Amino acid sequence: MPVALLFFRGFVSPKLPERYAASVFAVLDEKKNVLYVGFSKDVRNTLRRLLARRTDLCFYYKLFNFEAVDPEGLMACRKQWFSELGKLSPGY
């Protein structure tokens, strides 16, 4: 899944399906290095909070939505992303 650009001034608008229960997301810097990988039931607000905390570092995000809360699926997705994207960048 490609990464999408975060917009400043608190405008975060990922395309979300009508029904989803949880998301796995990654926040990336301007060089597309991974800063953070997490889970959320309300990914728009979570991304807004992360962007507000470090507007100087957060430029992109990657997102995968689950229709049902599936802890094993969430962890598998997160693990796969670490394999694909590499380890976290220091400083977040």
ZIFENVEN-V873406 format. One record per helix or strand of 2 or more residues. SS is the DSSP state (h for helix, s for strand). FROM is the first residue (numbers start at 0). TO is the last residue. If there is no record, write none. Layout:
SS|FROM|TO / SS|FROM|TO
This chain:
s|3|4 / s|21|27 / s|33|39 / h|42|52 / s|59|65 / h|70|84
